[in-house]
Amino acid sequence: MAADGVQQPLLSGGDGDAAGAIRQKPPDGVKRFRRCRTAPSADPAASEEPRPLTPPGNASRTESAASPAKKVLESGRPSSSFRLVGILLFAYVVAGTTAFYLAMDHMSGHRSGSRVIDALYFCVVTMTTVGYGDLVPSSDTGKLLASAFAFGGVAVVGTSLSKSADYLVEKQESLVFRAVHANGKHPARELRAMEMNKTWYKLYAAGALLAASVASGTLVLWKGEGMRPVDALYCVCATVTTLGYGDRSFRSSAGRAFAAVWVTVSTVVVALFFLYVAELYAERRQRALARWVLTRRTTNTDLEAADLDGDRRVGAAEFVLYKLKELGKISQEEISEFMEEFDMLDADHNGTLSPSDLAIAQQATA
């Protein structure tokens, strides 16, 4: 599997030979493997443009790829998937409000005086699973309608708010990158640290949104709905955790109009906050595993396991693949699939890929 010039006779010879091989200067093949011409740069602040793969005569047909720095600066733009989810959420709320407006006569409980606001309010507390109980279906038609809207709403709202949080994090990362780039002191190092702390940025953003949601909900319930501060905070906590006891809820038309937006945002922000806490814990465990893999001593058993082609020599590519397998980044099944694809593209079966190999493979599949 390893190319010529990359392999070193690590398994053959005594311990002294192995130590000498390690101390020797790596051959040119290893350098090419670590930084090959077509490999993407690991430095996010690098400004070098990738080289075109087409011949010079066809250079006009290739579009110049944006530099990594430009991609980071443009990462704050909302993606098409974010817009699509927003459209789905809007369509769901409109459809649910219309359906519950028409079926409001099949509902029982406290009415605010506005049929439209009550329908919107009931749609939101249904799809966020809050379910205060101040408005409930009273007929079979209303119960079937509420059951139909209960499932789809959770998925649509959750996905929409997740994309919104990612968008806010991307905007924050873009601002941090601008500050680092303007500073000009070790931008690559600082950007790598920013990439490693991405989960912390997500957690900070979700925490800030959660604090703002709790504060705004408590203030509206206290000042607008006339609750005591303790009761307002109690209702907010029961709402954002989707408990929805029902002894305290929004009663006025203005309060329910506010709740239609606030309940949707706050309930999902809480879920995102604890999701990022779990993600941060998982990242810490993964980093601990990575440190153990990188610092432990390599044994002959490891070299035998890393020898994929059975030639009692371990090349740089085989060694890297073995370490990736230890980290759980790649599995043996995935490696086998990649090798099968390589064999299919290697038309002349010389163990390397060239433009002529790709041209033959494309003609065969055309």
N, C-alpha and C positions, 0 to 999 in steps of 0.2 A: 504493500500500500504506500509505503514511504518512497519518496523520490530519491534518485541518486544524489549523493553529496549531503543528504540529510541524516542518514542512518549512521549510528556510531556503534561499534562492537561492544555494547555494555555488558552483554551476558557472557561473551567469550573472554577467556583470560582470567587472571587472578584479580585480587582486590587492588593491587598496585596499579595494574593496567587500567582498571575502571576509574581509579582516582585520577590517573594521568589524563584519561580521556575527558574527564569532567573539567580539569584545569586548562585543557587546551582551548585555543581560540575557536569559537564555532565556525564551521565552514560557511561559505557563501550561501549554500542552500538554506541553512537555518535562518540567515538574515532575510532571504527572500520570503521564507515562510512567515516570519514575524511581521514583515511589512511588504507585502506584495503590491504590485502596481495597481491592481484593480480592487484591492481590499478597501473598505471604507475606513476613514481615519477615526481613531479612538479619541482624538482631541476635538471637542466640540467647538473650540475657538479657532480651529484652523481655517484659514481663508483660501486654501489652495483649491482650485476647481478640479473635479475629476476629469481624467483624460478621456477623450472619446475613443470608443472601441472600433469605429468604422475607419476605413482607409482615408488618407488625406483628401482624395478626390471627392469623397462623399461627405466631407465634414459639414457642408452646408445643410445636409439633411438632418443632422443631429441637433437637438435642442440642448443648450447649455444648462446643466443642472445647477440649481441654486446652492450656494455654499451653506455649510452647516450653521454658520452664524446667522445668515439670512433666514433659514428655516426656523431657528429659535425665535427670531424677532417677529416672524409672521405666525408663530404658533398660537397667538391670542385670537386669531380669527375663528369664529364658530364653524365647525365642520358641517357638512351636508347632513350627516346623521343626527347632529344636534338639532338642526332646523326641522328635520323630518319628525323627530320625536316631539318637538314643540307643536308641530302641526297636528300630530295624532292626539296629543293632550288637549289641544284646543277643540278638536273635533269631538273628542269624548265628552268634554264638559258641556259643549253645546248640545250634543245629542242627549246626554243625561238630564240636563236642565229642561230641555223641551219635553222629554218623556215624563219626568216627574211633575212638570207643570200641568200636563194634560191629565195625569193620574193623581193630582193633589186631592181630589174628592175621595180617593181611596186611602188617604192618610189620616191618622188621628194623632192628637197631641197638641202642643202649644203652637199657635200660629202667630207670626209677627205682624201680620196685616198686609204684607206684600207677597202675593202668590209667586212671583218670579224669584224674589230673594229666598223664599222658603224652599223652592225647588232647587235652586243653585246650592243652598246650604245643605240640603239633604243629599244631593249628589256628591258633594265633597266629603261629608262625614261618612258616607257609604264607601267610597272608593279608597279612603285612607284608613278604613277599619276602625275609626274612632267610635262611631255609633253611640251618641249620647243617650238616645232613647226619648228625647223630647219630641221627636217626630218619628212615627213608626207606621209601617203599612198595616192597614186594618182589613184588607180583603185579599182574596187569592190573587187577583190581578196585580195589586201592589206588591205582594210578597214575591211573586214570580219576576216582576220587573226589577225589584231590588236585588234579587238573587243573580239575575243576569248581569247587572252592572257591578256587582261586588268583586268579581274576579278580574275582569279586564282592567278596571281602574287602578288596582294596585300595581300591576305590571307597567302600565303606561306612565303613571305618575312617578314610580320609582326610577324608571329608566330616564325620564325627562329630568328629574332633579339630579340624578347622578351625572348626566351630561353637563348640567349647569354648574355643578361643583367642579368638574374637570375643567370647564371653561374658565372659571375663576382662578383655579390653580395655574393654568397655562398663562393667564394674564399676569399673575403674580411672578411666575418664573421669567416671563418676558421683561418685566420691570427690573427684576434682580439682574438679569443678563445685561440690560442697558447700563445699570449702575456699575457692574463689574467691568464691562467693556470700556466705559468712560474713565474708570479709575486707571486701567492700564497696568496694574501691578499683579503679576501672576494670574492672568485671566483663565488659563487652562486649569490651573490647580483649583481656583475658586469655583469654576464651572463644574469640575468633577465632584467637588464637595456638595454643590447644589444638587447634582443628580443623585448623589447618595442620600441626601436629606429630603428627597421629593415627598416621601410619605409624611415627614414632619410638616411640610408645607400644607399638604392636604388636611392633616389633623388640625393645624392652626386655623385654616380657612373654615373647616367645619365647626370648630369650637367657637370661632367668632360669630358665625351665622347662628349657632345654637344660643349663644348668650343674647344676641340681638332678638331672636325669636321669643325667648322667655321674657325678656324685659318688655318688649312691645305688647305681647299678649297679656301680661300682668297689668300693664298700664291701661289697656283698653277695657279689660274686665273691671278694674278698680274704678276708673273715672267714667267710662261709658255705660257699663252695666250696673254700677252701684254696689259692687261687692266689696267686702272688707279685703284689705291687702292679703291677709292669710288665705282667705277663700279664693281670691283671684290667683294666687300662686299655686294653690292646691288644684284648681281647675286647669291651669296651664300644664302642670306636671302630669295630670291625668290625661290630658289631651295629647301632648307630644309623645308620650309613651304608648298611645293608642289604647289606654285602659277605658276611658270614657265612661266613668261611673254613672253619670246622668243626673246626679243631685245638683250639680252646678253646670250651667251651659250658657250659651249666648241666646238672648231672648229678643232683643230689639232688631229692627230691620237693618240699622246701621251696623250693629254688632255682628249680625249674621253675614252681611256683605263683607265685612272685614275678615270674618272667620273663613269665608270661602277661599281666600288667598292664604291666610295665615296658617290654617290647619294643614293645607297641602304642603306648604314649605316646611313648617316646623317638624312634622312627623317624619318626613324623609331625611331632614338634616340630622335628627337624632340617630336614625339608622346608619347614615353615612359616618357620623362621628365614631360610633362604636365599631363600625367596619374598619375604619382607618386605625383604630387602636389595635384591633386584631391583626391587621396587616403589618403594623409596626412591630408587634411581637414576633410575627412570623419572619420578618426581615432580620431581626436580631438573631434569631436562631439560625437562619441561613448564613449570616455573616460569621457566627461562631463556628459553624461547620466548615465554611470556607477557610477560616484561619487554621483550623485543625488540619485540613487537607494540605494546605500550603506549607505548614511548619513541621509536619511529622516526617520522619526519616523514611526514605524510599528503600524498600527491601528487594531482594531477588524475586520474591513471590510477586511483588508488584510488577516487576519487569516482565515476568513470565505472563502475567495477566494482560499487560499492555501490548505484548507481541502478537499483533493481529494476524500477520501472514506466516507466523511460525518459522521465521528464518533466524531465530535466536539473536536478533538485533532489533532495537527499538529506536525508531526515528522520532524526530521532533513532532510530526503530525500524530503518530501513534501515542506518544507520551501525553500530548495535549488532550487527545480524545479520551484517554484513560482518566485524566484528572477531571475532565468534564463529566464523565460517567460517575466518578466518586461524588461530585457535587450535586448529582441529580439533574444536571442541566440537559443531558442527552442520554438516551437509552440505547441498548444494543440493537433493538428493533429499528430505531431511527437510523442508526449507522448502516445497518444492512440495506434499508431502503435507499439511502444516499448512494451506497456502493452500486446497487442495481441500476440506479439512474446514470451513474458514471459509466458503467459498462455499456449501457445503451447508447450513450453519446460518444464513447470511444470507438469510432468506426474502424480505425486501422489497428486497434488492439495493441497499441504500444505503451499503454499505461499513462498517457498524457492526453490532454484535450487541446485542440487547436481550432482556429476558425474553419479549417476544411472539415474537421470532424463535425462541427455544429452544422455546417452547410449540408453535409451528407445526411445527418440525422433529421434535419428539417425537410429534406426532400423525401426521406423515407416515410415521414409522418404526414406529408402533404396529401 
